[in-house]
Amino acid sequence: MLTLYNSNSFYDDQENNKSQACQKPLEIYSVIDPLCPECWSLEPVLKKLQVEYGHYFRLRHFVSGSLESLNTYIPKRKGLKSAEQIAEKWEKTASLSGMSCDGDVWLENPISSPHKATLAIKAAELQGKQQGIKFLRKLRENLFLNKQNIGNEEVLLEIARSVGLDDEEFLNDLSSEAAIKALRCDLKFSQEMDVTQIPTLIVFNDKTDDDGIKISGCYSYDVYVEILREMSEVKIEPAPLPALEEFLANYAFVATKEVSVVYQISCEEAEKQLKRLVLQQKVERVPVKYGTFWRYIQTR
């Protein structure tokens, strides 16, 4: 669903105090739930947008829901979907989207505290926006691919270490007022934006008096490009695609589906090109339940 949305009150509060010197003309606010398989399935499209049009926009992730609903994934609570039903939904989403998510986690290692996982995202962001983005990606990989209980503090700490966060600072922030305040701010944003479906992307230009466009659900890549063009006051042009090896070096760990979407080739052709890099010992193949991921081999 595409809707116009005016968010002057929130947008002004958050953005007016930032320097305008190097501001990009567009903002994309991505409203997600880190446990949502549909949000995970949007990753290939977001990657392609960043590769081709990232020089025109800044991307910021917000956690959706309410403080009460963040724990509704726990199957044992009365009136909620069973673990089997949640697992079945994940499996279906994975098979349709091409982005693997292993529903067996709900049967073998269910998430004990989804609220803690979302708070951890905010704690990671306190060490920098880019560190927060890396943490979110690694968090999802551990959940959807490795069946890790991302509500467990030890698992969260290991993820933080793997993306280069200061582990002592991360642990302190995990229970800090700053992280709690940041999470509440995200939840308030999603309420003020009347977000009723996830994922939702909201696109604004740098003129705060103008309405934004809210895109609820998942759409094809061309739809998002058209919205960026509509929202921009200048003609926007895609950047040339990088060489595949450069793309892999930048993102480090990607799915066949992500390569397929970014380069607009079939998954079969993507696999063929990636296997060449495996033979050159530049990439490592990582089989997952649905499809394949590929890890770039760093050389010294």
N, C-alpha and C positions, 0 to 999 in steps of 0.2 A: 504494500500500500504506500502510495506517495502522497504526502500532505505538506502544506505550507505551515510553518511554525514561526511565530515571533517570540523571541526569548530575550528581549532587551534587558530585563532585570537581572537574569543570571549571567548573561553574556557580558554585560557592562561590569558587573561585580568582579568577574574572573579575569577579564582581558584588558580593561582600560588602564590598569597600572603597569602593563608591559610596554617595553620599548617598541616603538613602531619602526625603528630604523631598518631592520632586516625582516620585517614581517612578510610572510607569503600572503598572497591575495585571498586564499581560501583556507577554511578550517573544516576538518572532518572529525566529528565526534562519534566514536564507535561505542555503542552501548551493548555490553556483553554480559554473559554469565560464563565464568571460566569452565564450568562443568557442562555447558550446553554444546552438544555435538553439531548443531546447526551453525553456531558461531565459529566452531573449528572448521567447518566445511567452507566458510567464506574466506579462509586464509589465502587460497590461490588467487582469488580476485583482488584482495587487498595488496598482495605482493605485486601483481601486475600494475595496479594503479600507482603504487609507490615507485616502481621501476620506470614507468612511462610518464607519469604526471606528478611525481613527488616533489618536483621543483616548484609546483604551484600551491601545494597545501601542506598544512601541518596536521598530523593525526594524533588524536588523544583518545585513550580508552577510558570508559566509565563502567563501573560495575552496576548492574541493574538489580531490581527487586526491592525488598524491604528487609529490615533486620530479622524479622520473623521468618520470611520465606527463604532466606539463604540456607536454612537447614532442612528444607522440605524434601531434599533428595534422600534423606536417611530413611530407608525403607521400613524400619521397625516401627515408626510412629503410626499411630492409629489413623486410618482414613486415607493414607497415602498409597501411591502405586507400589506394587510389590517389586522386589529386586529383579525378578524375572521379566516384568513388564518394562522396567527401565532398560535392562540389558537388551531386550528385543528391539526397543526403539533405537538404541545406539547402533546395533548391528544393521538395522534397516538404513539408517542415515549413512553409515559407512559404505554400504554397498551401492547406494544411489549417488553419493557425492564423490567417491574416489579418495576421500580423506579418511584413512583408517581410524576407527575408534573401537576398542575391544570392550564390548559390554560385559565380558566375564569378570571385570573388576568388581561389579556389584554382587557377584556370587562368591568371589574368592577373597576380595580385599576391599570391602565397601568403604566409602569415604566417611570417616568418623566425625569430621567437623568441617563442613563446607564453609561455614562462617570464618574459620581460621584461615582457610585457603584464600578467601577474598581479602582478608585483612593483610595477609602476607604480600599480596600484590601492591597494596598501598605502602607497606613497609619497605618493599624493594624500591618503589618510586622515590622514596625519600633520599635515596642515594643517587638519584639522577633519572631523567626521563628515559634515556636509552637503556640504562640498567634495568629499569622497570619493564620495558618492552622485552628485553632479553629474558628476564625472569618469567614473564607471562608466557612466552613461547615455550620455555623449558618446562614450566609447570604443566602446560597442556600436553607436551610430549610424554612426560612421565605419567600423566593420567591416562590419556587415550591410547598410547602405544605400549607403555610398560606396566600398566595396571597397578600403579602406585597409589597408596592412600595419601592423597595430598592434603588431608586434614591432620596428618601426623607431623608434629613439630620437627622430628628428626629428618623426615623426608624433605620438609620445607627448607631446613638448614642445609641439607646436601645440595638441593637445587640452587640455593643462594650461593654456595661456594662454587658450584660449577659454572656460574656466569660471572664470577669475579667480585661478588659483593663481600663487604667486610662482615664476617659472620657474627662477630660480637655486636656490632652496630645493628645488624639485622634482627638478632634476637631481642635486643633492647627495644627496637622500634615495633616489634611484633605485638608488644603489649603497651605501647606508648599512646598517650593522648593524641599525638600528632597523627598517627596512623588511623586511629578511631575517628578523628575529626575528618580526615581525608575520605574515609569510607562513607561517613554520613553525608559528606558533601556530594559524593557520587550518587548516593541514593536519593538525595534531594533533587539533584539534577534530573534523574530519570523520572521522578514524580512530576516535576515542573514541566518537563517535555512531554508528559502524558505518554510515556513509553509503555505500551501494552503487549509488545511482541519483541522477542530477541532472536537474532541480532537486529539492531536498528542503527542505521547511519544517519546523521544529521549534518547537512552541509550548509555552511555559512560563507558569505564573502566578508571582506574586511570593513564593510559599511554596516555598522551595528544597527542602523535604522531599517535595514532590509530584512525581509522574512527569510528564514532558512527553509530548506526542503528536507523533510523527514522521510526516510526510506525504511519501511518496516519489512523484515523478512529478507530473503535471498533472491537476487536477480542476476541476469547475465551481465558480463563485463560491460557491454555496450551501453546498458542503461545507466550505469554509474558515470561513464565517460560523458554521456549526453547531459547529465545533471551538472557535472563539473563545468562543462561549456556554457550551460545556461546560467550558472551562478557567477561565472567569471565576467568581469567587465572588459577583459582583453581576450584576444584570440589565443587559445591555448593549443600547443602542438606537442605531440608525444616526443620524448627523448628517444634516441635510437637504442635498441635493445643491446645490452652488453653481450660479450661472448659468453657462452655457457659456462666455461671454467671460471670466468670473473664473477658471474652470478652465484655460482656455488661457493666460491671463496668468500663472498660477502655474507651469504646467509648460512653457510656451514653445514646445515642439515635440512634437506628438503625432500618432499614427496615427489614421486613421478607425476602425480596430478598437478602439482605446483609448476613443475617445468613445462608440462603440457599446456597449461593455461597461459603462462607468461609468454611462451614462444609460439603459441597458437599452432601447435602440432598435435598429432594424436599421441596417446599414451604409448603406443607401440613404437612410434618414431622417437619419442623421448627416451624410452628404454634403450633403444639401439644406440643413440648418441651417448647416453650415460655409460653404457657398457664399454664403449671405446675408451672412455676416461678411466674405467676400472682397469682395463688392460694396460693403460699407461701409468697405473698405480697413483692416480691423482684423486680417485674417488673410491670409497668403500660402499658396497651394497649392503643394506640392512633390511632383510625381509621382516614384514609385520603381518598382522592377521589379514588385512585387506591391502594388497599391493606391496609397494616397496618404497623405502626411504633411502637417501643417499647422503653419505657423510664425506665432506671434503677433507682430504688428507693434507694437513699443514706441513709444509716443507721448511726446513731451516735454511 
